[in-house]
Amino acid sequence: MTVPPDPALVADAGRERRFFLSLSLPALFIVGLAAILPILWIIRQSFLTTGGEYTVGNYAKVLSSGLTWSALVTTLELSLGTLAICILLGTPLALALASARPRVANVLMAFVMLPLWTAILVRTYGWLVLLRRDGLINAALTGSGLTAEPLPLVYNFTGTLIGMVHYMLPLFLLPVYAAMRDIDPNLIRAAASMGATLGQVIRTVIMPLSAGGIFSGSIIVLIYSIGFFITPAVLGGGKVNPLSTRIERTLSTFQDWGSASVLGILLLVLMALIGVMLLAARRLLAQNTVEASAHA
């Protein structure tokens, strides 16, 4: 028999929520202005010509250009490729860190986070030194006889993807490691005591309980990757042109704020669509997990 909640307690809880919300309203107002005003300015600029007249010609020019859709495809390929590699590398690494002793895990985490302590421009040029035709990696490959000539590892999609994964992997690893570390070890022991293999424990216990961390890490990686500029600009060598580099060139070469603003809006729409898709996928995954648990 379910006991109905006390109306007085419910009223007190409502007043407490409204009180704390009122305390946060000034901060929410400032953050909202800082986030909304630049977007409104970009939307206004997208309808202005260089002479300050309102027009929809900027949208027609940008959306009818094949370069725009090519940049959009490149952006998706880089972002989704980076996310896929981060999931493949970061999830097992997070599981290994969560399973290690605390002292060992702290030392390993320090090495994982080491790239974030270096400026991104320095790291990007470091990969340029490693990956170019006369770089350290090609020198080692040709010197050992594994390759007859240097491999094209930079100024292309491969080099750009390597640099982006190197930057995004720690950002993906943090929430996944936090989620796996908070899993109750007794659940794993209980599954093992009932005859579950390591693969079954990972599939039925660890992965469902760490799905929130994987989802959060995926969101972080996608948001950063979609608007990433420095790594594609340096390691792409002008041959890899996502929307971010197209916006920069539209401004630096043509000083066309209207077209650049349209590209910026397209980037925002792309982020919003991917975010909605990920939220829907998470909701569907959670629903399937609940149904499977109920049937079990």
Secondary structure, 3 states (H helix, E strand, C coil): CCCCCCHHHHHHHHHHHHHHHHHHHHHHHHHHHHHHHHHHHHHHHHCECCCCCECCHHHHHHHCCHHHHHHHHHHHHHHHHHHHHHHHHHHHHHHHHHHCCHHHHHHHHHHHHHHHHCCHHHHHHHHHHHHCCCCHHHHHHHHHCCCCCCCCCCCCHHHHHHHHHHHHHHHHHHHHHHHHHCCCHHHHHHHHHCCCCHHHHHHHHHHHHCHHHHHHHHHHHHHHHHCCCHHHHHHCCCCCCCHHHHHHHHHHHHCCHHHHHHHHHHHHHHHHHHHHHHHHHHHHHHHHHHHHHHHC
